[in-house]
Amino acid sequence: MSKWSVAKETVEAVSQLAAENAADEAGMLEALISTALVSLNTHKGKEYVQSFIDYEVTSLNQIHHDVQRLT
């Protein structure tokens, strides 16, 4: 299983847990993203995290998709 597949499964699981925890899906995803960013900062540092976020946000409006991240 690829890291992207594991991540997709994690997002799906968090979304399904929203109702059980009196939260909406968006709120659960925000909590997951925030927690992941704190962890990524611990491993890679602030500059890396900022660059990563900038890249991902910029990519949201792109027509092409990174095939590796879709698997």
mmCIF file as gemmi writes it, N, C-alpha and C atoms, coordinates in Angstrom:
data_model
loop_
_atom_site.group_PDB
_atom_site.id
_atom_site.type_symbol
_atom_site.label_atom_id
_atom_site.label_alt_id
_atom_site.label_comp_id
_atom_site.label_asym_id
_atom_site.label_entity_id
_atom_site.label_seq_id
_atom_site.pdbx_PDB_ins_code
_atom_site.Cartn_x
_atom_site.Cartn_y
_atom_site.Cartn_z
_atom_site.occupancy
_atom_site.B_iso_or_equiv
_atom_site.pdbx_formal_charge
_atom_site.auth_seq_id
_atom_site.auth_asym_id
_atom_site.pdbx_PDB_model_num
ATOM 1 N N . MET Axp A 1 ? 0.851 -1.174 0 1 0 ? 1 A 1
ATOM 2 C CA . MET Axp A 1 ? 0 0 0 1 0 ? 1 A 1
ATOM 3 C C . MET Axp A 1 ? 0.899 1.242 0 1 0 ? 1 A 1
ATOM 4 N N . SER Axp A 2 ? 0.564 2.222 -0.834 1 0 ? 2 A 1
ATOM 5 C CA . SER Axp A 2 ? 1.366 3.437 -0.92 1 0 ? 2 A 1
ATOM 6 C C . SER Axp A 2 ? 1.022 4.397 0.221 1 0 ? 2 A 1
ATOM 7 N N . LYS Axp A 3 ? 1.905 5.341 0.454 1 0 ? 3 A 1
ATOM 8 C CA . LYS Axp A 3 ? 1.651 6.343 1.487 1 0 ? 3 A 1
ATOM 9 C C . LYS Axp A 3 ? 0.413 7.161 1.157 1 0 ? 3 A 1
ATOM 10 N N . TRP Axp A 4 ? 0.145 7.352 -0.141 1 0 ? 4 A 1
ATOM 11 C CA . TRP Axp A 4 ? -1.033 8.121 -0.548 1 0 ? 4 A 1
ATOM 12 C C . TRP Axp A 4 ? -2.306 7.333 -0.27 1 0 ? 4 A 1
ATOM 13 N N . SER Axp A 5 ? -2.268 6.037 -0.464 1 0 ? 5 A 1
ATOM 14 C CA . SER Axp A 5 ? -3.422 5.195 -0.153 1 0 ? 5 A 1
ATOM 15 C C . SER Axp A 5 ? -3.709 5.2 1.343 1 0 ? 5 A 1
ATOM 16 N N . VAL Axp A 6 ? -2.665 5.115 2.144 1 0 ? 6 A 1
ATOM 17 C CA . VAL Axp A 6 ? -2.829 5.162 3.602 1 0 ? 6 A 1
ATOM 18 C C . VAL Axp A 6 ? -3.427 6.505 4.014 1 0 ? 6 A 1
ATOM 19 N N . ALA Axp A 7 ? -2.934 7.579 3.424 1 0 ? 7 A 1
ATOM 20 C CA . ALA Axp A 7 ? -3.445 8.913 3.745 1 0 ? 7 A 1
ATOM 21 C C . ALA Axp A 7 ? -4.914 9.043 3.372 1 0 ? 7 A 1
ATOM 22 N N . LYS Axp A 8 ? -5.281 8.527 2.192 1 0 ? 8 A 1
ATOM 23 C CA . LYS Axp A 8 ? -6.682 8.585 1.771 1 0 ? 8 A 1
ATOM 24 C C . LYS Axp A 8 ? -7.575 7.796 2.719 1 0 ? 8 A 1
ATOM 25 N N . GLU Axp A 9 ? -7.126 6.647 3.157 1 0 ? 9 A 1
ATOM 26 C CA . GLU Axp A 9 ? -7.893 5.846 4.105 1 0 ? 9 A 1
ATOM 27 C C . GLU Axp A 9 ? -8.044 6.577 5.435 1 0 ? 9 A 1
ATOM 28 N N . THR Axp A 10 ? -6.991 7.26 5.852 1 0 ? 10 A 1
ATOM 29 C CA . THR Axp A 10 ? -7.031 8.017 7.098 1 0 ? 10 A 1
ATOM 30 C C . THR Axp A 10 ? -8.044 9.156 7.01 1 0 ? 10 A 1
ATOM 31 N N . VAL Axp A 11 ? -8.042 9.872 5.905 1 0 ? 11 A 1
ATOM 32 C CA . VAL Axp A 11 ? -9.006 10.956 5.699 1 0 ? 11 A 1
ATOM 33 C C . VAL Axp A 11 ? -10.428 10.409 5.72 1 0 ? 11 A 1
ATOM 34 N N . GLU Axp A 12 ? -10.647 9.302 5.058 1 0 ? 12 A 1
ATOM 35 C CA . GLU Axp A 12 ? -11.972 8.686 5.039 1 0 ? 12 A 1
ATOM 36 C C . GLU Axp A 12 ? -12.401 8.278 6.449 1 0 ? 12 A 1
ATOM 37 N N . ALA Axp A 13 ? -11.489 7.684 7.206 1 0 ? 13 A 1
ATOM 38 C CA . ALA Axp A 13 ? -11.804 7.252 8.575 1 0 ? 13 A 1
ATOM 39 C C . ALA Axp A 13 ? -12.134 8.448 9.461 1 0 ? 13 A 1
ATOM 40 N N . VAL Axp A 14 ? -11.363 9.515 9.344 1 0 ? 14 A 1
ATOM 41 C CA . VAL Axp A 14 ? -11.61 10.719 10.139 1 0 ? 14 A 1
ATOM 42 C C . VAL Axp A 14 ? -12.963 11.323 9.77 1 0 ? 14 A 1
ATOM 43 N N . SER Axp A 15 ? -13.265 11.348 8.502 1 0 ? 15 A 1
ATOM 44 C CA . SER Axp A 15 ? -14.556 11.89 8.059 1 0 ? 15 A 1
ATOM 45 C C . SER Axp A 15 ? -15.715 11.076 8.614 1 0 ? 15 A 1
ATOM 46 N N . GLN Axp A 16 ? -15.566 9.769 8.642 1 0 ? 16 A 1
ATOM 47 C CA . GLN Axp A 16 ? -16.624 8.903 9.169 1 0 ? 16 A 1
ATOM 48 C C . GLN Axp A 16 ? -16.806 9.06 10.676 1 0 ? 16 A 1
ATOM 49 N N . LEU Axp A 17 ? -15.737 9.432 11.373 1 0 ? 17 A 1
ATOM 50 C CA . LEU Axp A 17 ? -15.806 9.598 12.826 1 0 ? 17 A 1
ATOM 51 C C . LEU Axp A 17 ? -16.419 10.926 13.25 1 0 ? 17 A 1
ATOM 52 N N . ALA Axp A 18 ? -16.62 11.828 12.304 1 0 ? 18 A 1
ATOM 53 C CA . ALA Axp A 18 ? -17.12 13.162 12.635 1 0 ? 18 A 1
ATOM 54 C C . ALA Axp A 18 ? -18.427 13.108 13.424 1 0 ? 18 A 1
ATOM 55 N N . ALA Axp A 19 ? -19.415 12.408 12.911 1 0 ? 19 A 1
ATOM 56 C CA . ALA Axp A 19 ? -20.728 12.357 13.567 1 0 ? 19 A 1
ATOM 57 C C . ALA Axp A 19 ? -20.643 11.76 14.967 1 0 ? 19 A 1
ATOM 58 N N . GLU Axp A 20 ? -19.801 10.756 15.126 1 0 ? 20 A 1
ATOM 59 C CA . GLU Axp A 20 ? -19.641 10.102 16.433 1 0 ? 20 A 1
ATOM 60 C C . GLU Axp A 20 ? -19.012 11.025 17.47 1 0 ? 20 A 1
ATOM 61 N N . ASN Axp A 21 ? -18.37 12.097 17.005 1 0 ? 21 A 1
ATOM 62 C CA . ASN Axp A 21 ? -17.654 13 17.905 1 0 ? 21 A 1
ATOM 63 C C . ASN Axp A 21 ? -18.221 14.414 17.877 1 0 ? 21 A 1
ATOM 64 N N . ALA Axp A 22 ? -19.49 14.529 17.504 1 0 ? 22 A 1
ATOM 65 C CA . ALA Axp A 22 ? -20.192 15.816 17.481 1 0 ? 22 A 1
ATOM 66 C C . ALA Axp A 22 ? -19.407 16.881 16.719 1 0 ? 22 A 1
ATOM 67 N N . ALA Axp A 23 ? -18.883 16.486 15.569 1 0 ? 23 A 1
ATOM 68 C CA . ALA Axp A 23 ? -18.121 17.412 14.731 1 0 ? 23 A 1
ATOM 69 C C . ALA Axp A 23 ? -18.571 17.252 13.29 1 0 ? 23 A 1
ATOM 70 N N . ASP Axp A 24 ? -18.264 18.249 12.486 1 0 ? 24 A 1
ATOM 71 C CA . ASP Axp A 24 ? -18.534 18.096 11.067 1 0 ? 24 A 1
ATOM 72 C C . ASP Axp A 24 ? -17.267 17.604 10.372 1 0 ? 24 A 1
ATOM 73 N N . GLU Axp A 25 ? -17.421 17.109 9.147 1 0 ? 25 A 1
ATOM 74 C CA . GLU Axp A 25 ? -16.272 16.559 8.422 1 0 ? 25 A 1
ATOM 75 C C . GLU Axp A 25 ? -15.172 17.59 8.224 1 0 ? 25 A 1
ATOM 76 N N . ALA Axp A 26 ? -15.555 18.805 7.876 1 0 ? 26 A 1
ATOM 77 C CA . ALA Axp A 26 ? -14.547 19.851 7.652 1 0 ? 26 A 1
ATOM 78 C C . ALA Axp A 26 ? -13.744 20.11 8.924 1 0 ? 26 A 1
ATOM 79 N N . GLY Axp A 27 ? -14.424 20.156 10.049 1 0 ? 27 A 1
ATOM 80 C CA . GLY Axp A 27 ? -13.729 20.375 11.32 1 0 ? 27 A 1
ATOM 81 C C . GLY Axp A 27 ? -12.757 19.249 11.644 1 0 ? 27 A 1
ATOM 82 N N . MET Axp A 28 ? -13.174 18.028 11.374 1 0 ? 28 A 1
ATOM 83 C CA . MET Axp A 28 ? -12.292 16.877 11.604 1 0 ? 28 A 1
ATOM 84 C C . MET Axp A 28 ? -11.076 16.939 10.689 1 0 ? 28 A 1
ATOM 85 N N . LEU Axp A 29 ? -11.292 17.309 9.427 1 0 ? 29 A 1
ATOM 86 C CA . LEU Axp A 29 ? -10.175 17.411 8.492 1 0 ? 29 A 1
ATOM 87 C C . LEU Axp A 29 ? -9.233 18.544 8.888 1 0 ? 29 A 1
ATOM 88 N N . GLU Axp A 30 ? -9.795 19.656 9.36 1 0 ? 30 A 1
ATOM 89 C CA . GLU Axp A 30 ? -8.948 20.757 9.831 1 0 ? 30 A 1
ATOM 90 C C . GLU Axp A 30 ? -8.081 20.305 11.008 1 0 ? 30 A 1
ATOM 91 N N . ALA Axp A 31 ? -8.672 19.555 11.926 1 0 ? 31 A 1
ATOM 92 C CA . ALA Axp A 31 ? -7.907 19.05 13.069 1 0 ? 31 A 1
ATOM 93 C C . ALA Axp A 31 ? -6.802 18.095 12.605 1 0 ? 31 A 1
ATOM 94 N N . LEU Axp A 32 ? -7.123 17.244 11.634 1 0 ? 32 A 1
ATOM 95 C CA . LEU Axp A 32 ? -6.127 16.314 11.092 1 0 ? 32 A 1
ATOM 96 C C . LEU Axp A 32 ? -4.983 17.07 10.424 1 0 ? 32 A 1
ATOM 97 N N . ILE Axp A 33 ? -5.333 18.062 9.604 1 0 ? 33 A 1
ATOM 98 C CA . ILE Axp A 33 ? -4.306 18.847 8.911 1 0 ? 33 A 1
ATOM 99 C C . ILE Axp A 33 ? -3.433 19.597 9.916 1 0 ? 33 A 1
ATOM 100 N N . SER Axp A 34 ? -4.044 20.244 10.894 1 0 ? 34 A 1
ATOM 101 C CA . SER Axp A 34 ? -3.276 20.99 11.897 1 0 ? 34 A 1
ATOM 102 C C . SER Axp A 34 ? -2.326 20.085 12.668 1 0 ? 34 A 1
ATOM 103 N N . THR Axp A 35 ? -2.827 18.923 13.063 1 0 ? 35 A 1
ATOM 104 C CA . THR Axp A 35 ? -2.001 17.973 13.799 1 0 ? 35 A 1
ATOM 105 C C . THR Axp A 35 ? -0.849 17.458 12.935 1 0 ? 35 A 1
ATOM 106 N N . ALA Axp A 36 ? -1.153 17.171 11.67 1 0 ? 36 A 1
ATOM 107 C CA . ALA Axp A 36 ? -0.119 16.695 10.746 1 0 ? 36 A 1
ATOM 108 C C . ALA Axp A 36 ? 0.948 17.772 10.515 1 0 ? 36 A 1
ATOM 109 N N . LEU Axp A 37 ? 0.53 19.032 10.409 1 0 ? 37 A 1
ATOM 110 C CA . LEU Axp A 37 ? 1.504 20.112 10.195 1 0 ? 37 A 1
ATOM 111 C C . LEU Axp A 37 ? 2.429 20.285 11.389 1 0 ? 37 A 1
ATOM 112 N N . VAL Axp A 38 ? 1.889 20.15 12.591 1 0 ? 38 A 1
ATOM 113 C CA . VAL Axp A 38 ? 2.735 20.237 13.794 1 0 ? 38 A 1
ATOM 114 C C . VAL Axp A 38 ? 3.768 19.11 13.778 1 0 ? 38 A 1
ATOM 115 N N . SER Axp A 39 ? 3.331 17.914 13.426 1 0 ? 39 A 1
ATOM 116 C CA . SER Axp A 39 ? 4.243 16.772 13.352 1 0 ? 39 A 1
ATOM 117 C C . SER Axp A 39 ? 5.28 16.956 12.247 1 0 ? 39 A 1
ATOM 118 N N . LEU Axp A 40 ? 4.838 17.423 11.083 1 0 ? 40 A 1
ATOM 119 C CA . LEU Axp A 40 ? 5.767 17.668 9.983 1 0 ? 40 A 1
ATOM 120 C C . LEU Axp A 40 ? 6.795 18.725 10.365 1 0 ? 40 A 1
ATOM 121 N N . ASN Axp A 41 ? 6.373 19.744 11.097 1 0 ? 41 A 1
ATOM 122 C CA . ASN Axp A 41 ? 7.298 20.775 11.575 1 0 ? 41 A 1
ATOM 123 C C . ASN Axp A 41 ? 8.368 20.166 12.475 1 0 ? 41 A 1
ATOM 124 N N . THR Axp A 42 ? 7.969 19.233 13.31 1 0 ? 42 A 1
ATOM 125 C CA . THR Axp A 42 ? 8.924 18.565 14.196 1 0 ? 42 A 1
ATOM 126 C C . THR Axp A 42 ? 9.977 17.794 13.391 1 0 ? 42 A 1
ATOM 127 N N . HIS Axp A 43 ? 9.545 17.18 12.31 1 0 ? 43 A 1
ATOM 128 C CA . HIS Axp A 43 ? 10.453 16.364 11.501 1 0 ? 43 A 1
ATOM 129 C C . HIS Axp A 43 ? 11.257 17.163 10.486 1 0 ? 43 A 1
ATOM 130 N N . LYS Axp A 44 ? 10.65 18.188 9.901 1 0 ? 44 A 1
ATOM 131 C CA . LYS Axp A 44 ? 11.286 18.882 8.772 1 0 ? 44 A 1
ATOM 132 C C . LYS Axp A 44 ? 11.591 20.361 9.02 1 0 ? 44 A 1
ATOM 133 N N . GLY Axp A 45 ? 10.946 20.982 9.981 1 0 ? 45 A 1
ATOM 134 C CA . GLY Axp A 45 ? 11.189 22.384 10.268 1 0 ? 45 A 1
ATOM 135 C C . GLY Axp A 45 ? 10.192 23.325 9.597 1 0 ? 45 A 1
ATOM 136 N N . LYS Axp A 46 ? 10.164 24.544 10.129 1 0 ? 46 A 1
ATOM 137 C CA . LYS Axp A 46 ? 9.196 25.543 9.715 1 0 ? 46 A 1
ATOM 138 C C . LYS Axp A 46 ? 9.303 25.919 8.241 1 0 ? 46 A 1
ATOM 139 N N . GLU Axp A 47 ? 10.519 26.118 7.744 1 0 ? 47 A 1
ATOM 140 C CA . GLU Axp A 47 ? 10.697 26.536 6.348 1 0 ? 47 A 1
ATOM 141 C C . GLU Axp A 47 ? 10.162 25.482 5.381 1 0 ? 47 A 1
ATOM 142 N N . TYR Axp A 48 ? 10.434 24.22 5.678 1 0 ? 48 A 1
ATOM 143 C CA . TYR Axp A 48 ? 9.934 23.137 4.837 1 0 ? 48 A 1
ATOM 144 C C . TYR Axp A 48 ? 8.404 23.124 4.841 1 0 ? 48 A 1
ATOM 145 N N . VAL Axp A 49 ? 7.824 23.23 6.03 1 0 ? 49 A 1
ATOM 146 C CA . VAL Axp A 49 ? 6.367 23.198 6.155 1 0 ? 49 A 1
ATOM 147 C C . VAL Axp A 49 ? 5.746 24.353 5.384 1 0 ? 49 A 1
ATOM 148 N N . GLN Axp A 50 ? 6.309 25.541 5.508 1 0 ? 50 A 1
ATOM 149 C CA . GLN Axp A 50 ? 5.769 26.698 4.794 1 0 ? 50 A 1
ATOM 150 C C . GLN Axp A 50 ? 5.843 26.493 3.29 1 0 ? 50 A 1
ATOM 151 N N . SER Axp A 51 ? 6.962 25.98 2.812 1 0 ? 51 A 1
ATOM 152 C CA . SER Axp A 51 ? 7.121 25.715 1.388 1 0 ? 51 A 1
ATOM 153 C C . SER Axp A 51 ? 6.123 24.654 0.921 1 0 ? 51 A 1
ATOM 154 N N . PHE Axp A 52 ? 5.956 23.612 1.706 1 0 ? 52 A 1
ATOM 155 C CA . PHE Axp A 52 ? 5.013 22.543 1.391 1 0 ? 52 A 1
ATOM 156 C C . PHE Axp A 52 ? 3.589 23.094 1.287 1 0 ? 52 A 1
ATOM 157 N N . ILE Axp A 53 ? 3.197 23.886 2.267 1 0 ? 53 A 1
ATOM 158 C CA . ILE Axp A 53 ? 1.852 24.466 2.27 1 0 ? 53 A 1
ATOM 159 C C . ILE Axp A 53 ? 1.658 25.375 1.056 1 0 ? 53 A 1
ATOM 160 N N . ASP Axp A 54 ? 2.637 26.222 0.799 1 0 ? 54 A 1
ATOM 161 C CA . ASP Axp A 54 ? 2.548 27.118 -0.364 1 0 ? 54 A 1
ATOM 162 C C . ASP Axp A 54 ? 2.372 26.327 -1.651 1 0 ? 54 A 1
ATOM 163 N N . TYR Axp A 55 ? 3.146 25.268 -1.822 1 0 ? 55 A 1
ATOM 164 C CA . TYR Axp A 55 ? 3.05 24.429 -3.02 1 0 ? 55 A 1
ATOM 165 C C . TYR Axp A 55 ? 1.664 23.801 -3.134 1 0 ? 55 A 1
ATOM 166 N N . GLU Axp A 56 ? 1.184 23.228 -2.05 1 0 ? 56 A 1
ATOM 167 C CA . GLU Axp A 56 ? -0.108 22.545 -2.077 1 0 ? 56 A 1
ATOM 168 C C . GLU Axp A 56 ? -1.248 23.516 -2.344 1 0 ? 56 A 1
ATOM 169 N N . VAL Axp A 57 ? -1.23 24.676 -1.718 1 0 ? 57 A 1
ATOM 170 C CA . VAL Axp A 57 ? -2.295 25.663 -1.928 1 0 ? 57 A 1
ATOM 171 C C . VAL Axp A 57 ? -2.268 26.172 -3.362 1 0 ? 57 A 1
ATOM 172 N N . THR Axp A 58 ? -1.091 26.43 -3.881 1 0 ? 58 A 1
ATOM 173 C CA . THR Axp A 58 ? -0.962 26.879 -5.264 1 0 ? 58 A 1
ATOM 174 C C . THR Axp A 58 ? -1.456 25.811 -6.227 1 0 ? 58 A 1
ATOM 175 N N . SER Axp A 59 ? -1.24 24.558 -5.9 1 0 ? 59 A 1
ATOM 176 C CA . SER Axp A 59 ? -1.634 23.445 -6.766 1 0 ? 59 A 1
ATOM 177 C C . SER Axp A 59 ? -3.138 23.181 -6.779 1 0 ? 59 A 1
ATOM 178 N N . LEU Axp A 60 ? -3.872 23.726 -5.833 1 0 ? 60 A 1
ATOM 179 C CA . LEU Axp A 60 ? -5.306 23.467 -5.753 1 0 ? 60 A 1
ATOM 180 C C . LEU Axp A 60 ? -6.055 23.909 -7.009 1 0 ? 60 A 1
ATOM 181 N N . ASN Axp A 61 ? -5.578 24.931 -7.656 1 0 ? 61 A 1
ATOM 182 C CA . ASN Axp A 61 ? -6.279 25.456 -8.829 1 0 ? 61 A 1
ATOM 183 C C . ASN Axp A 61 ? -5.663 24.997 -10.145 1 0 ? 61 A 1
ATOM 184 N N . GLN Axp A 62 ? -4.748 24.057 -10.099 1 0 ? 62 A 1
ATOM 185 C CA . GLN Axp A 62 ? -4.111 23.563 -11.307 1 0 ? 62 A 1
ATOM 186 C C . GLN Axp A 62 ? -4.998 22.542 -11.998 1 0 ? 62 A 1
ATOM 187 N N . ILE Axp A 63 ? -4.916 22.503 -13.31 1 0 ? 63 A 1
ATOM 188 C CA . ILE Axp A 63 ? -5.706 21.554 -14.099 1 0 ? 63 A 1
ATOM 189 C C . ILE Axp A 63 ? -5.098 20.157 -14.024 1 0 ? 63 A 1
ATOM 190 N N . HIS Axp A 64 ? -3.766 20.051 -14.013 1 0 ? 64 A 1
ATOM 191 C CA . HIS Axp A 64 ? -3.123 18.744 -13.971 1 0 ? 64 A 1
ATOM 192 C C . HIS Axp A 64 ? -3.096 18.201 -12.547 1 0 ? 64 A 1
ATOM 193 N N . HIS Axp A 65 ? -2.93 16.893 -12.436 1 0 ? 65 A 1
ATOM 194 C CA . HIS Axp A 65 ? -2.876 16.246 -11.126 1 0 ? 65 A 1
ATOM 195 C C . HIS Axp A 65 ? -1.588 15.441 -11.028 1 0 ? 65 A 1
ATOM 196 N N . ASP Axp A 66 ? -1.016 15.411 -9.853 1 0 ? 66 A 1
ATOM 197 C CA . ASP Axp A 66 ? 0.162 14.601 -9.591 1 0 ? 66 A 1
ATOM 198 C C . ASP Axp A 66 ? -0.314 13.159 -9.445 1 0 ? 66 A 1
ATOM 199 N N . VAL Axp A 67 ? 0 12.322 -10.426 1 0 ? 67 A 1
ATOM 200 C CA . VAL Axp A 67 ? -0.494 10.952 -10.455 1 0 ? 67 A 1
ATOM 201 C C . VAL Axp A 67 ? -0.082 10.192 -9.199 1 0 ? 67 A 1
ATOM 202 N N . GLN Axp A 68 ? 1.124 10.421 -8.72 1 0 ? 68 A 1
ATOM 203 C CA . GLN Axp A 68 ? 1.593 9.719 -7.529 1 0 ? 68 A 1
ATOM 204 C C . GLN Axp A 68 ? 0.671 9.989 -6.343 1 0 ? 68 A 1
ATOM 205 N N . ARG Axp A 69 ? 0.174 11.197 -6.223 1 0 ? 69 A 1
ATOM 206 C CA . ARG Axp A 69 ? -0.665 11.553 -5.079 1 0 ? 69 A 1
ATOM 207 C C . ARG Axp A 69 ? -2.088 11.068 -5.23 1 0 ? 69 A 1
ATOM 208 N N . LEU Axp A 70 ? -2.465 10.631 -6.405 1 0 ? 70 A 1
ATOM 209 C CA . LEU Axp A 70 ? -3.817 10.134 -6.607 1 0 ? 70 A 1
ATOM 210 C C . LEU Axp A 70 ? -3.939 8.645 -6.351 1 0 ? 70 A 1
ATOM 211 N N . THR Axp A 71 ? -2.825 7.968 -6.132 1 0 ? 71 A 1
ATOM 212 C CA . THR Axp A 71 ? -2.856 6.509 -5.952 1 0 ? 71 A 1
ATOM 213 C C . THR Axp A 71 ? -2.848 6.151 -4.487 1 0 ? 71 A 1
